[in-house]
Amino acid sequence: APGLIAEASPEALVLANALL
């Protein structure tokens, strides 16, 4: 969800990009 990503840490964004 956009809200969760907005509050996520940069590391979480990296993991999300890896999944995508």
C-alpha positions as CSV (number, residue, x, y, z in Angstrom):
1,A,0.0,0.0,0.0
2,P,1.3,3.5,-0.8
3,G,0.9,4.6,2.8
4,L,3.1,1.8,4.1
5,I,5.7,2.5,1.5
6,A,5.7,6.2,2.3
7,E,6.4,5.3,6.0
8,A,8.9,2.5,5.1
9,S,12.6,2.9,5.5
10,P,14.9,3.2,2.5
11,E,15.9,-0.4,3.0
12,A,12.3,-1.5,2.7
13,L,12.1,0.4,-0.7
14,V,15.2,-1.5,-1.9
15,L,13.5,-4.8,-1.0
16,A,10.3,-3.7,-2.8
17,N,12.3,-2.8,-5.9
18,A,13.9,-6.2,-5.8
19,L,10.5,-7.9,-5.7
20,L,9.3,-5.8,-8.6
